[in-house]
Amino acid sequence: MYVGEVINSADERWEIQFKGAGKTPFSRTADGRKVLRSSLREFMCSEAMFNLGVPTTRAGSCVVSTDTVVRDILYDGHPINEKCTVILRIAPTFIRFGSFEVFKTIDKHTSRVGPSVGNKEMLLQMLRYVIERFYPHILEEVEEEEERIVALYRGIMEKTAVLVASWQAVGFCHGVLNTDNMSILGLTIDYGPYGFMETYDPGFICNGSDNGGRYSYAQQPAMCKWNVKKLGEMFDLVVPQEKLDQVLEKWEEVYKKEYGVRMRRKLGLLTEDPNDSALFSSLLVTMHATHSDFTNTFQLLQSADFLEGYEAYMVYRSMATNCLSLEEVKNTLKPSYSLSDCTALMKVIDKLGQNRDSGYNPLAMYGIEVGTVIRDHQIHTDLEKFGKMHQDTRNQQCVDQWKGWIEQYKTRIDKDASNYTGDYGSARLKEQKKSNPVVVPRNHVLQRAIDRAELGDYSMARRLLEVFENPYELQSCTDKWMTERSVGGAAAVT
């Protein structure tokens, strides 16, 4: 619900919205209410993201009502009454990519069109407003209107690339990356079934309804690019599509640059090297193979001495402490399909041949996602492998895998140091401390605050907000459990 705009003492314009205040003309069949658990998740995470340095909307307040609404939390036929809550959201604007879809031409899948399809003058009016209000430098730098719109599209593309690079660097997974959840200012918007990755897994899915992994951690850059492409299709009423496509061709270049900057900072590398991308990739492969915690991996690398006091084996052993044990690994491997069902379904999928790559899925009519079956097949393979393994073997494997990557990293650090003039050790540690959070809003951490708040005790929520004000520092109010992962637990209820 749009409330209005305010201009603060710094001459900044902020738009204010209520979320969860009740029905509006756009509520369709829903009641328009938000409940306490999802409100606290949005409130705490948006503030944590701001302090992590990730572009985001903000939360101004979170007000709990005595009113209740019925919600079936797990969609399992067990509805309960939950407290209604209203969030006050703040951002320079809440205009989204989806806002421009009122101009959408006919959809080949649904045959639907936007309510303002073909209304060129309205589109130009909206674009002029966005440029004047949020990209005013374009007015000074570009004279011709068509080129101004191209410059706007380029600005949105670049801000979006910065946003998703920031997400990837802190292990954040949004969960619902459709065009309506993408901000024209490159802000994190609409905190729903989000999650901070704990055990590193490129296929990490935080949205329980995303069976195919469309919005998984590894897919986020591609999905953001796709959404930028869809936005460009709305602009082609006033700009030739070729010009917009030329802008989008720069996506990979911009994203890789922004991601590389953040990863070098996290690893304390002060100079750029053409082999850095390979170093980053091999780090993630090692983290995945050893089931290492994402956030704590960088904390351990930050605390290790790779200079005068370097003791290789001590570093290997330290990194191995961040790996899951055999039993913990098996607790995290939870397939949706049984081994027999998965084997049978894989035979069907294998018969698809070239149609499989084209996206053809004859199993869709039965609600079966090919991606889920393939993922489950790998899980069963892993369960068999780990079931035959001894813990001592597992421990040695983790040490050996980290040894291989640490040796690469040490060579890179030595090269980095030789190209740097000044106090290299202090400079690299300074960058790492600004880039590697001690604490992030892990689901199990937020759930503790939610459970207490449901009983009327908001002390834990206030305490977490205090912790999230300085996520890069170990504070007196930061307990150890806030920095630890939950192994094999249930996903957060959103």
N, C-alpha and C positions, 0 to 999 in steps of 0.2 A: 504494500500500500504506500503510494507516494505521499510524503508529508510536505515537502518543500525543500528550499535551498537556503543556506546561510552563508554569509561571507564573514570569515573570522578576522582577527586583528592583523593577521599576516596577509590579508587581502586574498585569501584562498576561498574558492567557492566549493561548498560541500553539499551534496544531495543527501537527504535523509529519507529513509524508508522504514516502515514497520513491516516485519515479517511474522506472520502468525496472528494477525489482528482480527481475522474473521473473513467472512465472505466479501468478495468484490464482484463486479460484473463479469470478471474473467475467471471466477473460481470453478466454473463448470459444475461437476457433481460433488466436488469436495467441500469441506466445511471451512477451509481457509485457516484452520487453527494449527499451531505448532506446539509440541509438547516439550517438557522439561529436558529430557535426555538429549534430544537433537539440538535444542537451543543451547544447552551448555557446551555441547561439542562444537558448535559453530562459534560461540562466543570465545571459548578458550583457544581454539585453534587459529582463528583469525588474528587474535592478538599475538599468539606465538609466532605465526608466520611473519607478521610485521616486524617483530624483534629479531627474527632470523634473517631479515633483509630480503624476504620474498615479496614481490609486489602483491598487494591484497586489498580487498575491501576491509573496513574496520567494523568493530562492534562497539556501539556507544553505551548500550545498557541491555540488561536481561531481566525482565519483570515477570514474576510468577503469579498466576491467578489462583483463586480458590475454585474456579470453574474446572471441570474435567471433561475430557472427551474419551470415547471408546476407541482403542487401537489394538489391533491384533499384531503384536510386535514381531513375531516370527512367522506370521501368516500360516499358522498351524491349527486354527480353529479355537484358540484360547485367548479371546479378547479381554482386555482389562481397562479400567479407568485410569487415565493419566492426567496430570496437571497441565493445564493450558499455560503457555508461556509466550511472551512477545519479545522479539529481538528488535532493537533499534540499530539499523545498519547505516553505515556512512561511507560514501565514496564521492570522488569528484563527479562521477556519473555512473549510472547503471545501464547505459546503453550497451547492448550486446550485439554480436554478429547476427543473432536471430531477429533482432529488431528490424533489420533490413529485409527480412523474408516476407514482409507484407508485399514486396514487389516481385515475389518469386513467380517465374514462368511455370508452365505446366510440368508437373512431376511425372516422369515416365512410368513410375511404379504405382502412384496413387491417382493420377490424372487430376490432381488438385492444383489450384493456383493461389497465389497470395491475393488478399482482398484489394490491394492497390496495384495489381499487375499492370504494367505498361504506363503507369502514371509518372512520366519523366519529370514533370515539374515538381511533384512532391518529393521524389528522390533527390533532385538537385537541392531543394530546400533543406532536406535533412542533412545532406553532405556538407552544404555550406555552413550549417549550424555547428556540426562536429568540427570542421576545420577552424572556424572562427573561435569556438569556445575552448577546444582541447588541443588543437595543433596550430596555434596562431602564427608560429614562425613560418608556416607554409605561405601565408598571405604576403609576407615580406620577401620571401625568397623566390616565389613562383608567380608569374603574372597570368598566364593562360589557364582558364578554368579546368580544362581537361587534364592538364599536367598537374594541377593542384590535387585533383582527385587521385591521380596516379601516385603523387607524393604521399597522400593520406594513406593509400593502400600499402605503400612501402613502409610507412611509419607503423601501421598496425601489424604488419608482418614482422617487423624487427622487434617490436615490443612483445609480441607473442612468442618469438623465438627466445628472447631473454627470459620470459616467464617460465617456459617449460625447461630451459636449461637450469634455472634456479630450483625447480621442483626436483629434477633428476639429481642435483648435487646434494640435496638434503634427504633424499629417499621418500619424497612425498608422492602419493598417488591420489588423484582427484576422484576418480570413480565414475563420473558421468560427463564425459567430454563431448557433449553435443554442441551445436552452434549457439544454443540459448544459454550455455554456461561459459561462453567466451566473451571477455570484455574488450571493447575497442581500445582500452587503455592498457591492455596486457596485465590485468589484475586477476588474482585468484578470486573467483566469485562462486557463490552457492555451495557452501560446505554441506554436503550430504553424506554419502557412504565413503568418505575419504579414509585414508589410512597411511600412517608412516610405516614404511617397510622395516621389519626387524631383521629376521634372517634374510640375507640377500637372495633374491630370486627374481630374475628378469621377468618371469611370468606372474609376478605377484598381482593378485586381483583383490581389491578391497570392497568391491560391490558384489554382494551375494547373488544378484540377479544377472551378472555379466558372465554367463556360463561359457561363452566363447572366448573370453579374454580380450574383447575389443578395446577395452580401456585399461589394459594391464600396464604395469610400470614401463616395460620396454616399448609398448606401443604408443606411449603418450606423445613423443615428438612427431610421429607419423600422423596421429589423430589431430594434433594441433595444426599441422600443415594442411591436412584435409579440410579442416574448418576454415582456414584462411582461403583456400581454394573456393569453397562454397560461398564465402563472403564476396569474393571477386566476381562470381557469377551473378550476384545481385547488382554489381556496379556496371556490368557490360551494357546496360541500357543507355549509359551516358559516356562510356569509355570503350574503345575497341578491346576485345578480349585478349588480343595479342600483346598489348601493352601490359595488361595485368599479369599475363602468363610470364612475361619477361621478369617482372618483379618477383614472382613466386619461384622462379628458377634460382634465385639467390638464397632460398630458404636454408639449404644444407650448409652453405658457406657461413651464413650468419649463426645458425644454431651451433655448428661445430666450433666456431670461434668462441662463442659465449660459454659453451660447455667446457671447452679446453681451459679458458681463463679460470673457471671455478674449480676445476679438478687440479690444476697446477697449484692454486692457493691451498687447497685441502692437503696436498702432498708437500707443501713447502718448497715448491720449485719456483725460482725467481726469474728464470729465463725460459724462452720457448725453444722446443726442439722438434724437428720433423717426425721423430719417432714417438712423440708423446701419446698420440692416439692409440698406438699399439700397447704402450705401457698401461694406459687406462683400461683398455679392453682386457688385457691379461690379468690385471688386478681384479676386475669383476668376475672373470672366469674362476680365479682362485677363491674368491669369496663364495661363489656359488658352489664350487666343488667341496669346500670345507664347511659349508653351512655357517658362515660367519655373520655376526650381527653387523649390519651396515654402519650405523652410527658409531658403534664402539670400535670398529676396525680403524677408523680414522683417528679416534682418540688414542689407541695403542700406538699407531704409527707416529703420532705427534709426540708422545711421551718417550719414544725410543731415541737413543743417542746414535746417530749415524755418522758422527764426526770423530773427534779425538778419542772418545771413550767407547767406540763401536765394538761390540762383542756379538758376532754373528749368531752363534747358537742361542744366546740369551734372547735375541730378538725373535728367532724362529719359535722358541718355546713360548714366548709371550704371546705371539699371534695365535698359537695353537690353543691357548686358554680361552679364546673367543669362538672356538669351534664347538658345535653341538656334539654330544656323546652319541654313541650308537642308538641307545634307547630314545634319546631326545629326537634324533633324526627320524626314527620310525614313528614317533608320536606326531611328527609334523606331516608325514606322508599319508594323506587321507583321500583315497580315490572315491569318486562318485559311483563308479561302476565296479562290480565284482570282477575278479580275474576272468571267469568264464564268459561273462557278458562282454567284457572289454575285448577279449580274444575274438569273439564272434563278430563284434562290430568292426574291429580292425580289418577283418577279412572283407567286409562290405566296402570299407573305405579304400582298401588297396585295389579293389576292382574298379574304382572310379577312374583310375588312370589319369589321363590328362585333364579330365573334367574336374578333378579334385583341385587343381591349381587355378582353375577358372572361377572357383567359388561355388560350383554346382554341389548341392547337398541334398540328395534324395532322402536323407534321414530327418530333414528339417520338419517334415509333416508329422513326425513323431516326437518333436521337441528335443531332438538329439543334436547337439553341437559337435561337429567334427573335431574342433579344437579341444573340447573336453575329453573326447575319447582318446585322442593322441596323447594328451597330457596324462590321462589315467594309465595309458599303456606304459608310459615312461615311469610313472610312480610304481606300478607293479614290478617293473624291471628292477628299479632301485630297491624295493622292499626285498626282493629275492637276493640281490647282491649283498645288502646290509645284513640280511638274516643269516648269511653264511660267514659273516666277518666277525673276528674277535676284536674286543676293544683296544688291545695293544696294537693290533694291525691298523686300526682306525687312527689311533694317536700318531703312529709313525707316518701314516699317509698324510695327515694334516701338516706335520712338521716338514715333510719333504715337499709338499705342494707350496707351502709358504716360503720355504728355502729358495725354490726356483724363482719366485717372483721377487723376493727381497734382494736377491743377487742382482737382478735387473735394476731394481730401484736404487740400490747402493751405487751402482755404476753411473746411473743418471744423476744422483746427488753429487758425486765427485766431479762430474762434468759441469754441473750447474755451479758448484762452488768455484771452479777454476775460471768461470766466466764472470764472476761477481766481484766487484771491488767494495770493500767495507766489511763490517761484521756480519758474515754470512749466517752464522748460527742464530744470532738474535733476530736478523731480518726474516729468516724463513719461519722461525717460531712465531713471530708476530703475525705473519700471514695465516698460519695454521690456526692460531687461537681465535682469529676473526672469522674463520671459515668452517671450523669443525665444532658443532654444538655438543655440549655435554649432555643436554637433555632435549628431547622432542616430545610432542604430544602422542605418545604411544597409546593405543586403544585401551590396554589394561590399566594404564595410569589414569586416563580420563574416566574410565568406568568406576574406579574407586570414588572419585568425586561425585559422579552421578548417583551412585548407590546411596551415598550419605545425603545428598541433596533431596533425593526422593523421600527421605525421612525427616526433612526439614533442617538438616545440618549443612550449611554452606561453607563451613570453615575450610574444608579440603579444596573446594573450588577456588576460594580466595587465595589459599596458599599456593596452588598451582599457578594461578595468574601471576603471583609474585615471582615464582621460579621462572616462568616463561618471559618475564620482563628482561632477564639476562640469561638467555639460553646457552651462551658461549662461556659462561663462568660457572664454576662449582661453588655454590653459595651455601651458607649455613642452613638455609631452609630446604636445600636439596638433599633428600634422602636417597640412599643407594638404590632402593627399589624403583625409583623414578627413572633410573638410568639403565635398568635391566630389562631384558626382553621376556615376553611370555612365550613359553614353548608349547605348541600343540593345543593352545586354548581356543575357545570359540571366537568367531569374528565379532567385532563390535556390532551392537544393535543400533541402527540409525533410524 
